[in-house]
């Protein structure tokens, strides 16, 4: 069973109950009606990225759905939380790529998203034997990865939010949702 399609989604939820906050984040992402099974970080060979709208059309209530999910939550007023998924796809579509999850406090959406993207690209680069200096900035390494001719594309999706000012639970999620036909 190898997924042929994937879509990316994100959501945020706020509620007095932690679980209800998570449910609202799932609703925001449009995947609340599914039984989610978390999987690790391999992006399948020849997997096509589709839009969230197209992906949601494939989902049915109660369906078991595989996903890579990042989640973070807080009930501390004004505390910044984020959840991000990074993706790195090799040039050779017959090879697998990597997805990464990153959950952080105090990082902006941009910083958290770029970190997740960097993490996925670094995992793929080490698998492909691409030499790099891990102490270089992400932008520099991104250029090295792409110049190698082995990494076709990187991207990320991130959801961040500030903790509710009244101490309600605030949950953020980001997910790569696989479609198996």
C-alpha positions in Angstrom: 0.0 0.0 0.0 1.9 3.1 -1.3 0.1 6.4 -1.4 -0.1 8.0 -4.9 -1.2 11.4 -3.7 -0.7 13.8 -0.8 -2.0 17.1 0.3 -0.9 19.6 2.9 -3.2 21.3 5.4 -3.1 23.2 8.7 -5.4 24.4 11.4 -5.7 26.1 14.8 -8.3 25.5 17.6 -9.0 27.3 20.8 -11.2 25.9 23.6 -11.3 25.5 27.4 -10.6 21.7 27.0 -7.4 20.5 25.5 -9.0 17.7 23.5 -11.7 20.0 22.1 -9.0 22.5 21.1 -7.3 19.7 19.1 -10.7 18.8 17.5 -11.2 22.4 16.4 -7.7 22.5 14.9 -8.5 19.3 13.0 -11.7 21.0 11.8 -9.7 24.0 10.7 -7.6 21.7 8.7 -10.6 19.9 7.3 -9.6 16.4 8.5 -11.7 16.0 11.6 -14.0 13.4 10.2 -11.2 10.8 9.6 -9.5 8.3 11.8 -5.9 9.5 11.6 -3.0 7.2 11.7 0.4 8.9 12.1 3.2 7.6 10.0 6.9 8.5 9.9 8.7 10.7 7.4 9.0 9.0 4.0 7.6 10.8 1.0 6.7 7.9 -1.4 8.3 7.7 -4.8 6.1 9.0 -7.6 3.6 10.6 -5.1 1.7 13.6 -6.6 1.1 16.7 -4.5 -2.5 17.8 -4.9 -4.4 20.8 -3.4 -6.1 20.7 -0.1 -9.5 21.1 -1.9 -8.8 18.2 -4.2 -7.5 16.1 -1.3 -10.5 16.7 0.9 -12.8 15.3 -1.9 -11.2 11.9 -1.4 -12.0 11.7 2.3 -15.1 10.1 3.8 -16.3 10.2 7.4 -14.7 7.4 9.4 -12.1 6.6 6.8 -8.7 5.5 8.1 -6.2 8.1 6.8 -2.5 8.1 7.0 -0.7 11.3 7.7 2.5 12.9 9.0 1.4 15.4 11.6 3.0 18.1 13.6 1.1 19.4 16.7 1.7 21.8 19.5 -0.5 23.3 22.2 -0.5 25.7 25.1 -2.8 27.2 27.7 -0.3 29.9 28.6 -1.6 33.4 27.6 0.2 34.9 24.6 2.8 32.0 24.3 3.7 31.6 20.6 3.3 28.0 19.4 3.9 26.5 16.0 3.7 23.2 14.1 5.3 22.7 10.8 5.8 20.0 8.1 8.8 20.2 5.8 9.2 18.4 2.5 12.2 17.5 0.3 11.7 15.6 -3.0 14.5 14.2 -5.1 14.9 14.9 -8.8 14.5 11.2 -9.5 10.8 10.7 -8.9 11.4 6.9 -8.5 13.3 7.6 -5.3 11.7 8.5 -2.0 11.9 11.9 -0.3 11.5 13.1 3.2 8.8 14.8 5.3 9.7 16.3 8.7 7.7 17.4 11.7 8.7 20.4 13.8 6.9 21.6 16.9 8.2 24.8 18.6 7.5 27.5 21.1 8.5 31.1 20.5 9.3 30.8 16.8 7.5 32.7 14.1 5.6 30.8 11.4 8.4 31.6 8.9 11.2 30.4 11.2 9.4 27.3 12.2 8.4 26.4 8.6 11.9 27.0 7.3 13.4 24.8 10.1 11.1 22.0 9.1 12.0 22.4 5.4 15.7 22.5 6.3 15.3 19.3 8.4 13.6 17.4 5.5 16.2 18.6 3.0 19.1 17.7 5.3 17.7 14.1 5.8 17.4 13.7 2.0 20.8 15.2 1.4 22.5 12.8 3.8 20.6 9.9 2.1 21.8 11.0 -1.3 25.4 11.6 -0.1 25.4 15.3 -0.8 28.2 17.0 1.2 27.4 20.1 3.1 28.4 22.1 6.2 25.6 21.7 8.8 26.7 25.0 10.4 25.9 27.0 7.3 22.6 29.0 7.1 19.6 27.3 5.6 19.6 29.6 2.6 23.2 28.7 1.7 22.6 24.9 2.2 19.4 25.2 0.1 21.4 26.5 -2.8 24.0 23.7 -2.4 21.3 21.1 -2.3 19.6 22.4 -5.4 22.9 22.9 -7.2 23.8 19.2 -6.6 21.1 18.2 -9.1 19.7 15.6 -6.7 17.1 17.6 -4.8 14.2 18.8 -7.0 12.0 20.7 -4.5 11.6 21.7 -0.9 8.7 23.3 0.8 6.9 23.6 4.1 3.5 24.3 5.7 3.2 25.8 9.1 0.6 26.9 11.5 1.4 29.3 14.4 -0.8 31.0 16.9 -0.5 33.0 20.2 -1.9 31.3 23.3 -5.4 32.6 24.1 -5.1 35.7 26.3 -7.6 34.1 28.8 -5.7 30.8 29.2 -7.9 28.7 27.0 -6.1 25.8 25.2 -4.7 26.8 21.8 -3.7 23.9 19.5 -1.9 24.2 16.2 -1.5 21.4 13.6 0.1 21.0 10.2 -0.2 17.7 8.3 0.7 15.9 5.1 -2.3 13.7 4.4 -1.8 10.7 2.1 -4.5 9.5 -0.4 -4.5 5.8 -1.1 -6.7 4.9 -4.1 
